[in-house]
Amino acid sequence: MDRHTDPRGSSRGQVLAGVVVLLTLLLIIVPVVVKWIQMDSRLSVKNRQSTTAFNLAEAAIDRGMWKLKSTTDTWASAAAGLTLSGYNFDVTYTDVPGGTYRIKFSAVNGGQVQIWGEGRDALFKETRSIQVVYKNTSAPGAIFTGGTLSEGGTAIVHWGPMVAINNVIVSGNGLNHTFPRKLSKQVVQPYDTNGLTPPNTDNLEWWSGYPVPDLPVLDFATLRSSAVATNTINCNGNYNATNKQVTCNNALSSCVNCVVNFLKDTGSPDRNYDNRYNLNYVWYWDNNVNILNPGLKGTFIVRGNLSTTGNDWYGPSGNYNNNVNVPVPTNAWLEYQKMDNSSANQFPADNGLQNVKANYVIGNLSDAIECSCPGGCACSGDDLGFYGFVYVGGNVNFQGDADVFGAVWVVGNWTASGNNLIFFDDNLLLPMLNVVLVRQSWKEVGPSTTAWP
């Protein structure tokens, strides 16, 4: 019998070799896979705990906001740098499932408050930390309305947003402007074509469904008493050349529809004006008022409707075409994100990309010549109608020239058909019965070295 290699034995050997190779590969791969699964599981748990810690830090910020808004005294204490119990990393809060959090208040940047919130998950003690700076403001925008805000392009707003509880409606030459920001709790028309269904913003110029800040609650009793003390309440009538003042009356019923003319124009260079125009008084009307030729510095409270006609004339010396030097909000560039670049003088006080000058002279013709932007910026303005805060409990209708440095808060609707410029002042201080927080900055930071209580 011939001795030949059994082919079946050869096949069995090849199979055995394959099995050995496969087992070797499995011995190599399986531990790696197991280790990878373990690492992935640990990473998933770590990410989950990190997310939990972050959510707890946000809960700390929310609780801090609630505390700051609870009373005006609480805000005042925190803004003054006083230590508040429970808000100095001295208490660990446990009301949110998944871990704990703590809060610290700090006074920053003159009148602002930083909330430092830290969250720590219960399982791995993962900690996340957030710092948010808030400002209590009487006016969260250059124009703030509880009704509909109609912008046709004749009222040009600089340095602060236009904010409305109802719709913002842009039309006419206003459509040529890419500034300022338009913020509506409802819909910014015609830019938002899908209503409140996302997306609701271009992240540069307009925002629909925006979380508009709380409405300020002004202390009208204090404001009215101040106007009574200075005899600047319910002013009604023409300029009186004898005492150089318009007629004012303390009586609530002195005028339901007041008409007051603050300027007697006798021709250049002689112009007679109310001699209280620059004293920063509170001017208060219990009902409606039509102001002819406005030109005052102060706080203006109109519980009814406000309309203006004629020309504005406020300046340092009380004459026409006076330059008025005013401070510029440090974040004014936010209103021009669609056009802002490294060039200067694209808008009032522009000093290059995301940068503004500290001051701006309203009425400076050289600035007006240099400043230009799509749709026309109208950067200068010759003079002001109102230097300060304007509150209107009804509707606003600016028919004449009435430039503003300050802010206009309208409970009703805003309409402007005159030639109006509004330059936002973000440092307005008014007697208020509530706290309106506007966020100035947000950042995540490393955990504090202060031991947890």
C-alpha positions in Angstrom: 0.0 0.0 0.0 1.4 3.3 -1.0 2.1 5.8 1.7 0.6 9.1 0.7 -0.5 12.1 2.7 -4.1 12.0 3.7 -5.7 15.1 2.1 -8.3 15.1 4.9 -5.5 15.5 7.4 -4.1 18.4 5.5 -7.5 20.1 5.6 -7.8 19.4 9.3 -4.5 21.0 9.9 -5.4 24.1 8.0 -8.7 24.4 9.9 -6.8 24.0 13.2 -4.3 26.7 12.1 -7.2 29.0 11.3 -8.8 28.4 14.6 -5.6 29.1 16.4 -5.2 32.4 14.5 -8.8 33.3 15.2 -8.4 32.5 18.9 -5.2 34.6 19.0 -7.0 37.5 17.3 -9.9 37.2 19.8 -7.5 37.1 22.7 -6.0 40.4 21.4 -9.2 42.1 20.3 -11.7 41.1 23.0 -9.7 42.7 25.9 -9.4 45.9 23.8 -13.1 45.9 23.0 -13.9 45.3 26.7 -11.6 48.0 27.7 -13.0 50.4 25.1 -16.6 49.6 26.3 -15.5 50.2 29.9 -13.8 53.5 29.0 -16.8 54.6 26.9 -19.1 53.7 29.8 -17.0 55.7 32.2 -16.9 58.6 29.8 -20.7 58.5 29.3 -21.2 58.5 33.1 -18.6 61.3 33.4 -20.4 63.4 30.7 -23.7 62.7 32.3 -22.4 63.8 35.7 -20.7 66.8 34.1 -24.0 67.8 32.5 -25.8 67.3 35.8 -23.2 69.6 37.5 -23.7 72.2 34.7 -27.5 72.1 35.1 -27.0 72.6 38.9 -24.8 75.6 38.2 -27.5 77.1 36.0 -30.0 76.4 38.8 -27.7 78.4 41.1 -27.7 81.4 38.6 -31.5 81.2 38.5 -31.9 81.2 42.3 -29.4 84.1 42.4 -31.5 86.1 39.9 -34.7 85.4 41.9 -33.0 86.7 45.1 -31.7 89.9 43.4 -35.1 90.6 41.9 -37.0 89.9 45.2 -36.7 93.5 46.5 -35.0 96.7 45.5 -33.2 96.7 48.9 -31.7 93.3 48.1 -30.4 94.6 44.8 -29.0 97.7 46.5 -27.2 95.7 49.1 -25.6 93.4 46.6 -24.6 96.2 44.3 -23.0 98.0 47.3 -20.9 94.9 48.0 -22.6 93.9 51.2 -22.6 90.2 52.1 -26.0 88.5 51.9 -26.5 85.3 54.0 -26.9 82.3 51.7 -25.2 84.0 48.8 -21.6 84.0 49.8 -20.7 80.3 49.1 -21.9 79.8 52.7 -24.9 77.6 52.1 -25.2 74.4 50.1 -28.6 74.1 48.4 -30.1 70.6 47.9 -33.5 71.4 46.3 -32.5 70.1 42.8 -32.2 66.3 42.3 -28.8 65.0 41.3 -26.5 67.1 43.4 -26.0 70.4 45.2 -25.2 74.0 44.3 -24.0 77.2 45.9 -24.1 80.9 45.1 -22.0 84.0 45.6 -22.8 87.7 44.9 -20.1 90.2 44.1 -20.4 93.9 43.2 -18.6 94.7 39.9 -18.2 97.6 37.5 -19.9 100.2 39.5 -23.5 99.3 40.2 -23.5 95.8 38.6 -23.7 92.4 40.3 -21.9 89.2 39.4 -23.7 85.9 40.3 -21.2 83.0 40.7 -23.0 79.7 40.6 -21.4 76.3 41.2 -23.0 72.9 40.8 -21.7 69.6 42.0 -23.2 66.2 41.1 -23.9 63.8 44.0 -22.1 60.7 42.6 -18.6 61.8 41.4 -18.5 65.3 42.9 -18.0 66.7 39.4 -18.1 70.5 39.6 -19.1 73.1 37.0 -18.9 76.9 37.6 -20.6 79.8 35.9 -20.2 83.6 36.3 -22.9 86.0 35.1 -23.0 89.8 35.4 -26.3 91.6 35.6 -27.3 95.3 35.6 -30.5 96.7 37.1 -31.8 99.1 34.5 -34.7 101.5 34.2 -34.6 101.0 30.4 -33.6 97.8 28.7 -33.6 99.5 25.3 -33.5 102.8 23.5 -37.2 102.3 22.8 -39.2 100.0 25.0 -42.9 99.4 24.3 -45.6 97.2 25.8 -47.5 97.4 22.6 -46.5 97.4 18.9 -43.4 99.2 17.8 -43.7 100.6 14.3 -40.4 101.8 12.7 -40.7 103.5 9.4 -37.2 104.8 9.2 -37.9 108.4 10.3 -37.0 107.6 13.9 -33.4 106.4 13.8 -32.2 104.6 16.9 -28.5 104.4 17.9 -26.6 102.5 20.6 -29.4 100.5 22.1 -32.1 98.0 20.9 -35.7 98.5 20.0 -37.7 96.2 22.4 -41.4 95.4 22.2 -43.8 93.1 24.1 -45.9 93.0 20.9 -44.8 92.9 17.3 -42.0 95.0 15.8 -43.1 96.3 12.4 -40.3 97.7 10.1 -41.3 99.5 7.0 -40.3 102.3 4.6 -36.8 103.5 4.9 -36.5 101.5 8.1 -36.0 98.4 5.9 -32.8 100.0 4.6 -31.3 100.1 8.1 -29.5 97.1 9.5 -29.5 98.6 13.0 -30.3 98.6 15.8 -31.3 95.2 17.2 -35.0 94.6 17.0 -36.2 92.4 19.9 -39.8 91.3 20.1 -41.6 88.9 22.4 -43.9 88.3 19.4 -42.8 88.7 15.8 -40.4 91.1 14.0 -42.0 91.8 10.7 -41.4 91.5 7.8 -38.1 89.7 8.5 -39.6 86.7 10.3 -41.7 84.9 7.7 -42.7 81.9 9.9 -44.0 83.6 13.0 -43.0 82.1 16.3 -42.0 78.8 14.7 -38.2 78.5 14.8 -35.9 79.8 13.5 -36.7 83.2 15.1 -33.6 85.2 14.5 -30.8 86.0 12.1 -28.5 86.4 15.2 -27.4 89.8 14.1 -30.3 92.2 13.7 -33.6 90.8 14.8 -35.1 88.3 17.3 -38.7 87.1 17.5 -40.0 85.2 20.5 -37.3 87.0 22.5 -37.4 86.8 26.3 -38.0 90.5 26.8 -37.0 91.7 30.3 -39.6 92.5 32.9 -41.4 95.8 32.6 -40.0 98.4 35.0 -42.4 99.5 37.8 -41.6 103.2 38.3 -42.2 104.8 41.7 -44.7 107.4 40.3 -45.6 108.8 43.8 -41.9 109.8 44.3 -41.6 111.1 40.8 -44.8 113.2 41.1 -43.8 114.6 44.4 -40.5 115.7 42.9 -42.3 117.5 40.1 -44.6 119.2 42.7 -41.6 120.4 44.6 -40.1 122.1 41.5 -43.4 123.3 40.0 -42.8 121.2 36.9 -46.1 119.3 37.0 -49.0 119.5 34.4 -47.4 122.3 32.5 -49.9 123.8 30.1 -49.6 127.0 28.0 -47.1 129.2 26.2 -43.8 130.5 27.3 -44.2 133.5 29.6 -41.6 136.2 28.8 -42.1 137.8 32.3 -41.0 134.9 34.5 -39.3 133.0 31.6 -41.3 129.9 32.4 -44.3 128.1 31.0 -47.4 127.8 33.3 -47.5 124.7 35.4 -50.2 123.5 37.8 -50.3 121.0 40.6 -54.0 120.1 40.2 -54.7 116.7 38.8 -57.5 118.1 36.6 -55.5 121.2 35.5 -55.5 119.9 32.0 -56.7 116.6 30.4 -55.1 117.5 27.1 -52.2 119.8 27.9 -50.5 121.8 25.2 -47.3 123.4 26.2 -44.7 125.4 24.2 -41.3 125.6 25.9 -39.8 128.0 23.4 -40.7 131.5 22.2 -38.7 131.9 19.0 -38.0 135.6 18.5 -35.5 135.1 15.8 -31.8 134.4 15.8 -29.8 135.0 17.9 -32.5 135.8 20.5 -34.5 132.8 21.5 -36.5 132.7 24.8 -36.9 129.4 26.5 -38.0 128.1 29.9 -35.2 128.9 32.3 -35.5 125.5 34.0 -34.5 123.6 30.8 -31.1 122.5 32.1 -31.9 121.8 35.7 -32.5 118.0 35.4 -36.0 118.2 37.0 -38.8 115.7 36.8 -41.5 117.0 34.4 -44.8 115.2 35.1 -48.2 115.2 33.4 -51.1 113.3 34.8 -52.9 113.1 31.5 -52.2 113.7 27.8 -49.7 116.4 26.5 -48.7 117.8 23.2 -45.2 119.4 23.6 -44.4 122.2 21.1 -40.7 122.8 20.6 -39.3 120.5 23.2 -35.8 121.2 24.6 -35.3 120.0 28.2 -33.0 118.0 30.4 -34.6 115.8 33.0 -37.0 112.9 33.5 -40.3 113.1 31.6 -43.4 111.3 32.9 -46.5 111.3 30.8 -49.3 109.1 32.2 -51.4 109.6 29.1 -50.4 110.1 25.4 -47.4 112.1 24.3 -47.1 114.0 21.0 -44.6 116.5 19.8 -44.6 119.1 17.1 -42.2 121.9 16.1 -38.5 121.9 16.5 -36.1 120.6 19.3 -33.6 123.1 20.7 -31.8 121.7 23.7 -28.1 122.6 24.0 -25.6 123.7 26.6 -26.5 127.4 26.1 -30.1 126.9 25.2 -29.8 127.9 21.6 -30.3 126.0 18.3 -27.5 123.8 16.9 -25.6 123.3 20.1 -23.1 120.4 20.4 -24.0 118.1 23.3 -21.2 115.9 24.6 -22.6 112.6 25.8 -21.1 109.2 27.1 -21.4 106.2 24.8 -22.5 102.7 26.0 -19.5 100.4 25.9 -21.6 97.7 24.1 -23.1 100.1 21.5 -21.4 98.2 18.7 -23.8 95.3 19.3 -26.5 97.3 17.5 -24.5 97.3 14.2 -23.3 93.7 13.8 -24.4 93.5 10.2 -22.2 96.4 9.1 -19.5 96.7 11.7 -15.9 96.1 10.5 -12.4 97.4 11.1 -13.3 100.8 9.6 -14.2 103.7 11.9 -17.1 106.2 11.7 -19.6 103.8 10.2 -22.0 104.8 12.9 -22.0 107.4 15.7 -18.9 106.9 18.0 -17.7 104.0 15.9 -14.0 103.3 16.6 -13.4 100.1 14.6 -14.5 96.5 14.9 -16.6 95.9 18.0 -15.2 99.1 19.5 -16.7 102.6 20.3 -15.4 105.9 21.6 -16.0 106.8 25.2 -17.9 110.0 24.2 -19.7 111.5 21.3 -20.7 115.0 20.4 -24.3 115.2 19.2 -24.4 118.0 16.6 -20.7 117.8 15.7 -20.8 118.4 11.9 -17.4 116.8 11.3 -18.6 113.6 12.9 -21.8 113.8 10.8 -19.8 114.1 7.6 -17.6 111.2 8.4 -20.4 108.9 9.6 -22.3 107.0 6.9 -24.0 103.7 6.6 -26.6 101.9 4.4 -30.0 103.6 4.4 -28.5 106.7 6.0 -27.3 106.9 9.6 -28.2 110.5 10.4 -25.3 110.4 12.8 -25.4 114.0 14.1 -28.6 115.6 15.0 -28.4 119.4 15.6 -29.8 119.4 19.1 -32.1 117.5 21.5 -35.7 117.6 22.4 -35.3 115.4 25.5 -32.1 114.8 27.4 -33.1 112.0 29.7 -35.7 109.3 30.3 -39.2 109.6 28.7 -42.0 107.5 30.0 -45.4 107.4 28.3 -48.3 105.6 29.8 -50.3 105.7 26.6 -49.1 106.1 23.0 -46.3 108.2 21.5 -46.6 110.2 18.3 -43.5 112.3 17.4 -44.6 114.5 14.6 -41.9 117.2 14.9 -38.2 117.1 15.6 -37.6 115.5 19.0 -34.2 114.0 19.2 -33.5 112.1 22.5 -30.4 111.2 24.5 -31.7 108.7 27.0 -34.5 106.2 26.4 -38.2 106.1 25.6 -40.5 103.7 27.4 -44.0 103.4 25.9 -46.7 101.4 27.5 -48.8 101.7 24.4 -47.8 102.1 20.7 -44.9 104.0 19.2 -45.3 106.0 16.0 -42.8 108.6 14.7 -43.4 110.6 11.5 -41.0 113.4 12.3 -37.2 113.6 12.0 -36.2 111.9 15.2 -32.9 110.5 16.5 -32.6 108.5 19.7 -29.2 108.0 21.3 -29.4 105.4 24.1 -28.1 106.2 27.6 -27.5 103.0 29.5 -26.8 104.7 32.8 -30.3 106.0 33.6 -31.2 105.8 37.3 -34.9 106.2 38.3 -36.9 105.4 41.4 -38.3 101.9 40.8 -40.4 99.5 42.7 -38.9 96.4 41.1 -35.6 95.2 39.8 -35.1 94.7 36.0 -32.1 92.6 35.3 -30.3 92.8 32.0 -27.4 90.3 31.5 -24.1 92.0 30.7 -21.9 88.9 30.4 -21.8 85.1 30.8 -18.8 82.8 31.1 -17.9 79.3 32.4 -15.0 79.4 34.8 -12.9 77.0 36.8 -14.4 75.9 40.2 -13.7 78.2 43.2 -11.1 77.2 45.7 -13.4 78.0 48.6 -14.3 74.9 50.5 -17.9 73.7 50.3 -19.9 74.2 53.5 
